[in-house]
Amino acid sequence: MAKGMFIDTTICTGCKSCQVACKQWNGLAAEPAHFGKRSGVPYPVADNFTGDSYDNTGSLSATDWRHVRFIEQIDEQRREKRWLFSSDSCKHCSDAGCLNACPTKAIVRTDLGNVVVQQETCIGCKFCIPSCPYGVISFSEETGTVHKCTLCNDRIHNGLGTACAKACPTGSIRFGEVPDLRRRADARLAQLKGKGEKAQIYGYEEADGLKVFYLFTDRPGVYGQPEQPVVPQRRLVLCSLVTILTALGIGVAALVNFRERLNGKEEHHES
Amino acid sequence: MSPDNVQVPEWAWYYIAVYFFVAGTSAGAYFIGAMEELFSSAKEREVSRAACYVAFPLLLLVPIPLIADLGRPGRFWHLFIYNQGGYPYLNLQSPMSVGSWVLLVFGGCTLLSFLDNLVADRVISFPLFSRYYNRIPRKLYALVGSLAGFFIAGYTGVLLNVTARPFWAATSPLMGALFLVSGASTGAAAISLYLIWRQRNAGEEVARLESFDRALMISELLLIAVLLVLAGHTAQLLVTLPFLVMFWLGAVALGIAAPLWFKYRSRRQHFGGAPHLAHYLCILAGGLLLRISLLQAGQL
C-alpha cells in the first residue's frame, strides 16, 4: 500500500521542528552558524541569513531534505497582511522524473511507493537534478552523489511514520496511506470552502499523483511550487521522433548529393 | 512553465560541452564516411578513409571528460552493470543510459573501420583480420556504425530537452535535431582538415562533401532560428554578454554564416589553401561554441 504525507499548510506554524527532526533522524549536517567572529570586531557578526523572512535554508539541498518556506503577504495599503508557511520536501511522484532519468538504477521505488537514492549505486552523473520539476534532488560534493528525502525509508519499513510527521506539533504533516490521506484532505478542503476560504489541493493530478501532497490557500507559485509541472520524460517520444526525422533528412540529403554526382560521373564516362 | 527552482546540474562545460562536440564530430565524420562506403563507387575511398581515421581517435577522447565529470568517477561502470544485481542495466527512458550503451556500439564500429583502413593502407598487418576481410562485413559495420553515430550526435540534444530546466525544456523538441546537423557539419570539416593535413587531393569527393555541407549549414541556421523562437523569454541569457560573443559572434557568425558565405564564394573564385584551412577551423570552433552556449544557457 502506498504511503505518503499530506501537508495541511493552513495549520502550519512555521516552527521548523520538521526540519530539525529530519536532520536528526537522517544524520544530516547542521546548517552553518548564523553568527561568526570577524577579526577586529568585538561582537559576533551576523552572516548566513537568507533575508527572506524566517527562512534559514532558502531551498532544499543535499543536507536539507525539508525546507519551511515563509511567505509574507502584505497588501499595498499595508492594512491587510497574511503569513503563509509551507513545509516542503520530496513529493515522491508516482511518475518520478529523477527515477526515469537515472541511468544506473540508483534511484528506485520501494514497495511502499517512496522513491529513494541508493547511495552505493549513484555515480553522481547529475542527470536527475534538472529532471526533477520541483528542484528537490541535490548533489553533494562531499559524497559525490545525490541526496533527497527518502520518506524515512528505514522508519516506514519498520512500522513508524516519518520523522517530520512525528515531530510536527500541529498535525500539519500527516503520514499515512495515500487513500486515507486523500479522504482527510478532501474533508479539510470542504471545511475550508464552507467557511468561504480559497483553498486547493496540490498533488492529485501532478506527475500522476504526488505521494506527498499539499493544501494551499493561494496559487502553487506563491508556495514556490510549479503551477503546471511536467514530467520531462513525457517529451521524450516527440524529441526522439524529430531527431530521427532530421537524421533521415540528412541521410536523404547525403544520398541525393551522392546520386547526383554519381549520375554526373556516369554520364561523363559515357561521353 | 517550470519555476526557477528547478536545480542546475552544474555539468562542467569544459567536460560536457566538449564531449557533446567531440562525440558529435566523430559521429558526423563516421556517418559521412559510411555514406561514401555504402553508396559511392569502390574507387573513391579518400573521404571514407579520412572519416575512419578521424572518427576513432576522436572517440577515444570521449570517455575522459564523461568520466571526469561524474561525482564518483570510479563507479562509471554502473552505467552498464547494476552493481547490486550484477546484471546489465538499460533504462530506455533515460537518454544517458541508452547513450552509454550506444557509445559502446559506436566505439566498436569505429574501431573496426579504423583497423580495416590501417590494414588496407598497409600501416599494420594483422593476418587474422586480413584473412576474413571482405566487403560485406565492412558495409555491415558501416551501416550499424552510422546508425549508432546518428544516435550519438543527436541524443545529447534530446538529453537536454527532456529535463525541466526552462531553456532546455522550451527548446524541445529541436535540440537533438540541431546537434545532429551541427555534428554532421563539424564532421565534414574534420574530414576536410584531415585531407588538407595529409595533402590528399580528393577533388570530386571534396566537392561533393562541400555541397553536402552547404545544405547542412543552411539547415543549421534555420534550426537555430526556430529554436530561439520556441525558447522565447527563456533564451534571455543569450542576449547578455558572454553569450553575445560566444553564441552570436562565435557560433552563429564566425562558425556558420561566415564559412557558409566563404563556401559559396570559393565555388566561383578559387582561393588558396590557407583560407580553406581557416574556414574549416572556424566551423569546428563554431560547433564547439554552439554546444557550450546551449549547455550554459540552460545552466547559468
HADDOCK unambig.tbl for C-alpha pairs under 7 A between the chains (distance, minus, plus):
assign (segid A and resid 100 and name CA) (segid B and resid 93 and name CA) 5.89 0.50 0.50
assign (segid A and resid 100 and name CA) (segid B and resid 94 and name CA) 6.25 0.50 0.50
assign (segid A and resid 101 and name CA) (segid B and resid 93 and name CA) 6.61 0.50 0.50
assign (segid A and resid 101 and name CA) (segid B and resid 94 and name CA) 4.66 0.50 0.50
assign (segid A and resid 102 and name CA) (segid B and resid 94 and name CA) 6.49 0.50 0.50
assign (segid A and resid 103 and name CA) (segid B and resid 79 and name CA) 5.98 0.50 0.50
assign (segid A and resid 103 and name CA) (segid B and resid 91 and name CA) 6.02 0.50 0.50
assign (segid A and resid 103 and name CA) (segid B and resid 94 and name CA) 6.07 0.50 0.50
assign (segid A and resid 103 and name CA) (segid B and resid 96 and name CA) 5.97 0.50 0.50
assign (segid A and resid 103 and name CA) (segid B and resid 97 and name CA) 4.38 0.50 0.50
assign (segid A and resid 104 and name CA) (segid B and resid 78 and name CA) 5.60 0.50 0.50
assign (segid A and resid 104 and name CA) (segid B and resid 79 and name CA) 5.07 0.50 0.50
assign (segid A and resid 104 and name CA) (segid B and resid 82 and name CA) 6.33 0.50 0.50
assign (segid A and resid 104 and name CA) (segid B and resid 89 and name CA) 6.98 0.50 0.50
assign (segid A and resid 105 and name CA) (segid B and resid 82 and name CA) 6.75 0.50 0.50
assign (segid A and resid 121 and name CA) (segid B and resid 78 and name CA) 6.97 0.50 0.50
assign (segid A and resid 121 and name CA) (segid B and resid 83 and name CA) 6.41 0.50 0.50
assign (segid A and resid 123 and name CA) (segid B and resid 70 and name CA) 6.30 0.50 0.50
assign (segid A and resid 123 and name CA) (segid B and resid 71 and name CA) 6.06 0.50 0.50
assign (segid A and resid 123 and name CA) (segid B and resid 72 and name CA) 4.96 0.50 0.50
assign (segid A and resid 123 and name CA) (segid B and resid 73 and name CA) 6.91 0.50 0.50
assign (segid A and resid 123 and name CA) (segid B and resid 75 and name CA) 5.61 0.50 0.50
assign (segid A and resid 123 and name CA) (segid B and resid 76 and name CA) 6.41 0.50 0.50
assign (segid A and resid 124 and name CA) (segid B and resid 70 and name CA) 5.12 0.50 0.50
assign (segid A and resid 124 and name CA) (segid B and resid 71 and name CA) 4.09 0.50 0.50
assign (segid A and resid 124 and name CA) (segid B and resid 72 and name CA) 5.71 0.50 0.50
assign (segid A and resid 125 and name CA) (segid B and resid 70 and name CA) 4.94 0.50 0.50
assign (segid A and resid 125 and name CA) (segid B and resid 71 and name CA) 6.42 0.50 0.50
assign (segid A and resid 126 and name CA) (segid B and resid 9 and name CA) 5.46 0.50 0.50
assign (segid A and resid 127 and name CA) (segid B and resid 9 and name CA) 6.73 0.50 0.50
assign (segid A and resid 129 and name CA) (segid B and resid 7 and name CA) 6.00 0.50 0.50
assign (segid A and resid 129 and name CA) (segid B and resid 8 and name CA) 6.65 0.50 0.50
assign (segid A and resid 129 and name CA) (segid B and resid 9 and name CA) 5.47 0.50 0.50
assign (segid A and resid 130 and name CA) (segid B and resid 6 and name CA) 6.17 0.50 0.50
assign (segid A and resid 130 and name CA) (segid B and resid 7 and name CA) 5.54 0.50 0.50
assign (segid A and resid 130 and name CA) (segid B and resid 8 and name CA) 5.79 0.50 0.50
assign (segid A and resid 130 and name CA) (segid B and resid 9 and name CA) 5.83 0.50 0.50
assign (segid A and resid 130 and name CA) (segid B and resid 163 and name CA) 5.38 0.50 0.50
assign (segid A and resid 130 and name CA) (segid B and resid 164 and name CA) 5.58 0.50 0.50
assign (segid A and resid 130 and name CA) (segid B and resid 165 and name CA) 5.79 0.50 0.50
assign (segid A and resid 131 and name CA) (segid B and resid 163 and name CA) 4.43 0.50 0.50
assign (segid A and resid 131 and name CA) (segid B and resid 164 and name CA) 5.31 0.50 0.50
assign (segid A and resid 132 and name CA) (segid B and resid 6 and name CA) 6.80 0.50 0.50
assign (segid A and resid 132 and name CA) (segid B and resid 164 and name CA) 6.50 0.50 0.50
assign (segid A and resid 133 and name CA) (segid B and resid 2 and name CA) 6.71 0.50 0.50
assign (segid A and resid 133 and name CA) (segid B and resid 6 and name CA) 5.81 0.50 0.50
assign (segid A and resid 133 and name CA) (segid B and resid 164 and name CA) 5.29 0.50 0.50
assign (segid A and resid 134 and name CA) (segid B and resid 5 and name CA) 6.88 0.50 0.50
assign (segid A and resid 134 and name CA) (segid B and resid 6 and name CA) 5.79 0.50 0.50
assign (segid A and resid 135 and name CA) (segid B and resid 5 and name CA) 5.45 0.50 0.50
assign (segid A and resid 135 and name CA) (segid B and resid 6 and name CA) 3.99 0.50 0.50
assign (segid A and resid 135 and name CA) (segid B and resid 7 and name CA) 4.85 0.50 0.50
assign (segid A and resid 144 and name CA) (segid B and resid 71 and name CA) 3.96 0.50 0.50
assign (segid A and resid 144 and name CA) (segid B and resid 72 and name CA) 5.43 0.50 0.50
assign (segid A and resid 145 and name CA) (segid B and resid 71 and name CA) 5.90 0.50 0.50
assign (segid A and resid 226 and name CA) (segid B and resid 2 and name CA) 5.52 0.50 0.50
assign (segid A and resid 226 and name CA) (segid B and resid 3 and name CA) 5.37 0.50 0.50
assign (segid A and resid 227 and name CA) (segid B and resid 1 and name CA) 6.99 0.50 0.50
assign (segid A and resid 228 and name CA) (segid B and resid 1 and name CA) 6.12 0.50 0.50
assign (segid A and resid 229 and name CA) (segid B and resid 2 and name CA) 6.18 0.50 0.50
assign (segid A and resid 232 and name CA) (segid B and resid 162 and name CA) 4.82 0.50 0.50
assign (segid A and resid 232 and name CA) (segid B and resid 163 and name CA) 5.16 0.50 0.50
assign (segid A and resid 232 and name CA) (segid B and resid 164 and name CA) 5.70 0.50 0.50
assign (segid A and resid 233 and name CA) (segid B and resid 93 and name CA) 6.87 0.50 0.50
assign (segid A and resid 233 and name CA) (segid B and resid 162 and name CA) 5.34 0.50 0.50
assign (segid A and resid 235 and name CA) (segid B and resid 162 and name CA) 6.00 0.50 0.50
assign (segid A and resid 236 and name CA) (segid B and resid 162 and name CA) 6.09 0.50 0.50
assign (segid A and resid 238 and name CA) (segid B and resid 173 and name CA) 6.45 0.50 0.50
assign (segid A and resid 239 and name CA) (segid B and resid 158 and name CA) 5.99 0.50 0.50
assign (segid A and resid 239 and name CA) (segid B and resid 172 and name CA) 6.51 0.50 0.50
assign (segid A and resid 239 and name CA) (segid B and resid 173 and name CA) 4.33 0.50 0.50
assign (segid A and resid 239 and name CA) (segid B and resid 174 and name CA) 6.96 0.50 0.50
assign (segid A and resid 240 and name CA) (segid B and resid 158 and name CA) 6.82 0.50 0.50
assign (segid A and resid 242 and name CA) (segid B and resid 173 and name CA) 6.54 0.50 0.50
assign (segid A and resid 242 and name CA) (segid B and resid 177 and name CA) 6.72 0.50 0.50
assign (segid A and resid 243 and name CA) (segid B and resid 154 and name CA) 6.45 0.50 0.50
assign (segid A and resid 243 and name CA) (segid B and resid 176 and name CA) 5.37 0.50 0.50
assign (segid A and resid 243 and name CA) (segid B and resid 177 and name CA) 4.72 0.50 0.50
assign (segid A and resid 246 and name CA) (segid B and resid 177 and name CA) 5.67 0.50 0.50
assign (segid A and resid 247 and name CA) (segid B and resid 150 and name CA) 6.51 0.50 0.50
assign (segid A and resid 253 and name CA) (segid B and resid 212 and name CA) 6.98 0.50 0.50
assign (segid A and resid 254 and name CA) (segid B and resid 212 and name CA) 6.25 0.50 0.50
assign (segid A and resid 257 and name CA) (segid B and resid 208 and name CA) 6.61 0.50 0.50
assign (segid A and resid 257 and name CA) (segid B and resid 212 and name CA) 6.44 0.50 0.50
assign (segid A and resid 258 and name CA) (segid B and resid 40 and name CA) 6.89 0.50 0.50
